[in-house]
Amino acid sequence: MPDNRTVTRGFTERSELLYSEYNLITDVIGKFSTGSIEHQLLFGVDLRRLDTDTISINRAGTPIDVFNPVYGQPPGAITSRTDSNTLTDQFGIYIQDQVTITENLKLLLGVRFDTFKQDNQNRLTNIEASQSGDSFSPRVGIVYQPIPPISLYASYSQSFNPVIGTAFDGSTFQPEQGKQYEIGVKADLSNRLSATLALYDLTRSNLLTTDTRPGVPLGFSIQTGEQQSQGIELNIAGEILPGWNVFAGYAYTDLRVTKDNLLPIGSSLNGVAKNAASLWTTYEIQKGNLQGLGFGLGLFYVGERSGFLDNTYQLPGYLTTDAAIYYKRDRLRAALNFRNLFNVDYFENSFGRLRVSYGAPFTVQGTISWEF
């Protein structure tokens, strides 16, 4: 509220009486040649059914002074109720051909067809709503090796995914759609060490976010329009010396709102850092009585992130350290993992304007197993 100390509240009592999901995915792969050109053909079917019953009661809440809170106040009058069933059936069929034109040139061609139907029944009003849709989603990629250690690649793909549920006004959500362009290079620095560099541009539309409009109770979502993510990813992985492995990565992500009826165009999305990096290295003794004994050390950095969609506050960046001691011999596996070694205080994520979540403190986890 305008006094910067009073927070309006709501009370939501929600239960899902039934949540049933069924999935069936089947793939068939075949290899054949047409002259000098080799093919690896993939054919698949994807079936899914989701059945959800939801009941919720929303009540008004008493405002609270964050600097002088008075707890234990009862919830107010009922503002809205929900009692509905949503049944979603989805069917997808896809085919993909990985074509080896020459030893150093490969082409990937694929297409997927998706169709879905969603039925929603409001048991309070006896109103039924139904929606359906279908879409073709192509996928194209190419890999070229100018020299054996270097692979250059480019790809384009589309995606289609039904969005389950209804908005506050009872309307059903539209399917989520996406388009991605990516180019990159993979370099084999040695027989056991490689590096990859990728640049991508991803556009997603019809995404769900928390509905923060006045008068809408807690727990409802709204489709914001369109968001675009552009970034760079660099990864190095492999064995530097016998027993010494390294896994390092850096990602720059520029994720922004590009179309929206509520949020300013160009707003950053909450919880997504522009800069993130990690380094994990392990060493395992190769010979002698201590063969199989290993040690690991890792650094994980996450930069500053927007705390909420309207960019009203920022979550500070953080750096944590993990470590591990493990032992492998024949069928025995034992390990001690130390997470957040120096007990750094940090915010892992946020949920709206008024709620953030701390990251886990210093934690020790032990495991032991025997392989049969």
N, C-alpha and C positions, 0 to 999 in steps of 0.2 A: 504494500500500500504506500501512498505518498509519504508517510512519516518514516519510511525505511526501517521500521521495526515491527510492524504488525503484519502477520501473515494470515491470509484467508485459507480456510481448510475445508475439506470435504471428507466424507466417510463412505467407503465402498465395501460392501459385503458381497463377495463373489465366490461362486463354487461351480466347478464343471462336473456335472453328474456323469457324463459319459464322454470319453475321448478314445476313439478306436481308429487305428490306422492300419491299412493293409498295403503292402508294396510287392510288386513282382517285376524283376528286371532280368531279361534273358538276352545274352549276346552269342552270336555265331560268327567265327572268324574263319576265312578261307584264303588260301594263297594260290595264285595261278599266274601265267604269263601270256602276253599277246606279243608274239615275236620276241624282240629283245627287251620289251618293257615288262617289268614285274609289278604285280598287284597284290596288295593285302586288303581284302574286302571285309568290312565289319557290318553286320546287320543286327539290329537290336529292337526290342520291344520293352516299353516301360508302362506298367499299369499301377494306378494308385487310387485308393478310396480313403477319405477322411470323414468321419462322422463325429460331430461335436454337439453336445447339449450344454448350454450355459444359462445359469441363473445368477442375477446380481440385483442388489438393492443399494441405491445411492441416497445418502442423506446429507443435509447441510451440516457443516461443522462450525464450531465456535472459533472466531479469530483468536490468535495467540500472539502474545508479545514475546519475541525471541530473546529479548534481554531480561524479561521478568515473566517467565512462563508460568502459567497456572495449569497444571495437568489434571487429568481425571474428569474433565467436563464431558457430560453425556452428548451423544450425537443428536442432531436436530431432526426436523421433519423430513419425511421421505420426499426426494425431489424427482426420482425416476426409478423404474424397475425394468429388468430384462429377463425374459424367459423365452429362449429360442433354441432351435435346432438347425444346424447347418450341415448339409451333406454335399461333399465335393467328389466327383469322379473325374479322373484325368487319364488320358491315353496318349502315349507318345510312340512314334515309330521312327527309326533313323537308319541311315545307311552312310557308310564312309569308305572311301578308297584311298589307300596310301600307295602312290604310284612312284616307282623307282624308274625314272627316265634314263638316267646314266648313273654311274657309280657315285658321282658327286652332286647329283641334282635329284631332289625328291619333291613331289607335289602331293598335297592332301586336299581332297574334295569331299565334302559331306553336306547332308541336308537332314533336317529333322522336322517332322510334322507333329504338332501337339493339338489336342482338342480337349475341352473340359466342359463340364456342366456343374453348376452349383445351385442348390435349392436351399432357401432359407424360410423357416416357418416361425413367425412370431406368435407364440401361444397366448400372449396377453391380448392381442388385438385380432387373432385368427386371420392375419394377413400373411399370404405366401408370396415370396419373391423368387425369381429364378433368373439366372444369367448363364450364358455359354459363350464360347469363343474358340477360335482355332488360329493357328499361325504356322507358316513355314520359316524355319531358322537355318540359314546357310552357314557353312564354315569352309574357309579356304586358307591354305597355308602353303608355304614354299620354303625349302631348305637348300642352300647352295654352299658347297665347300670349295673355295678357291684353292686351298691347300689342305691336306688331311687334318691338321690340328685346329683349323678354323672353320666354324659353321655359322653362316649368316642365315637369318630366318625372318619371315614376315607372315602375319596372319590377320584374318578378319573373321569375326563371328557375331552371331546374334543369339539372343536368349528370350525365352517366353516362359512365364511362371504365373499360375493363378494365385491370387491373393485371397486368403480365406478370411471371412468375417464380414461385418457390416459396420457402417459409420454410425454416429450418434443419431442421425436423422433416419436411420433404418435402411439407407441405400447400400447396395452391395459394392464391393471394391472392384476396380478394373484390374486386369492382369498386369503384372510387372513385365516390362520389356527392357532389353539392353542391347547395346552395340559396342563392340570392342575392336580397336585397331592396336596391333603390337608389332614392333620390330626389335631385333636383338642380335647378339653375337655370343657364341660360346667358343672359348679357347681352351684347349687342352695344354696346360702349362708343362705337364709331364705325363707319364703313364698313369699317375695316381692323383694328380692335382689339376683341377679345372676351374675356370671362372666364367660367369655369365653376366651379361649386361643387357637389360631390357628397357625399352621405352614404350609406354602404353597410353591410350586414350579411351576411357570407358564412360559411356553415357547410359544412365538408368532412369527410367520414368515410371510413374505410378507407384512410388515408394511410400510406405507407411511411416508416420511419425506420431508422437503424442499430440492429441488435439488439445490445444491450450486456449481455445476461444472462450470468451466469457459465457457462463451458463452451461458449459459442457462439463459433466462430472468427470472425476478421475477415472482412468482406465480405458478411455476411448481413443481411437486412432483416426488419423486423417491422411489422405494421400497428398503429398506436398507438391507434386508436379514432376520436376526433372532435376537430376543432380549429375554433375560431371566430375570425373576423377582423371587427372593426368599425373604421370609420375615416372620415376626412374628407379630401377632396382638393380643392385650390384651384389653378386654372391660369389664367394670363393669357398671351395670345399675340397678336401682330399687329404692325402698323407704327405707331409713335408719330408720327414725322415722315417725310417722304420720304427713303428710304434707311436709316432707323434702325428696326431691328426688335428686339423683346424677347420672350423666352420665359421665364416665371417660374412656379414651382410649389412648393407645400407639401403635404406629406402627413402626417397623423397616423394611425398604424396600431396598433391594439391586438389582437395576435394571440396567442391563448392555447389551451392544452389544456383541453378540456371533458369528455372521457371518456378514460380510460386505465387499464390494469391495472398499469402500472409507474411512470409519472410522476405527481407531485402535480397534482391538479386546479388550474388557474389558472397553471401554469407558462408562462413566455414561451417562444416558439420561438427557436432559435438563429439568429443572423444577420439578424433583422428589427428594424430600429430603429423606435421609436415616433415619432420626429420625423425628417423628411428634407426638405430644401429645395434648390432650384436656381435659378440666375439666369443666363441666357445672352443677351447682347446683341450685335448686329452693326451696323456702319455701313458703307455702300457709297457711294462718291463717285458722284454722279449726272451730272455734267457735266464738260466740259473734257478735257484731255489725259489725266488720271488716271481718267476714267470707267471703272468696273468694278473699281477697286481697293477692297478692303474689309478691315475689321478686326473681330475678335471677341474678347470677354472673357467668361469665365464663372466663377461660384462654385458649388461643389457641397458641400453639408453633409449628413452622415449622423450621427445621434445614437448614443448608447450602445446596445449590443445585447448580448443574452445570448449567451455563447460556446457553451453546450451546453444540451440540453433540460432537464437537472436544475438549471439556473441556478447551477452551481458557480463560474462566473467570468463577467466582463463584458468585452466588447471596447469600448475607449474610442471616443468619437465623433471625427470628423475633418472638416476643411475643406480642400478642394483648389481650386486655381485653374488654369483652362485659358485658352489664348489662341490666336488664329489670324490669319494674314495670307493673303488670297487675291486672285486677279485673274481676272476674267471679261471676255472680249472676243470677240464673234462665236462661233466654235466652240472657242476656247481656254479651258481651265480649269486653273489652277495654284493650289496652296495649300501653306502651311506650318502645321502644327498643333503646338502646344506643350501637352503634358499634364503635370499636376502641376508647374506652372511654378516653384514654390518648393521642390520636392523634399521634400515633407512625408512623414515616416515614419508609416504608418498600417497597421492590420490591415483587410484587405478582407473576409475571411470566416474561418470556423472549420470544422474537421472533427473533431468529437468533443472529448473532454476534453484531449487531448494535442497537438493539431495546429492551428496557425493559419497563415494565408497573408497575407504582406505585400502591400500594394498596389504598383502599378508606380511606379518612381521617375520623375524628370524625363525626359520622352521627347519627341523631335522626329520628326515624320513629314511627309514631303513627297510630294505627288502632282501629276501633270501629265497632262492628257488632251486629246484632240482629238475633237470630235464630227463624225460623218460624216452 
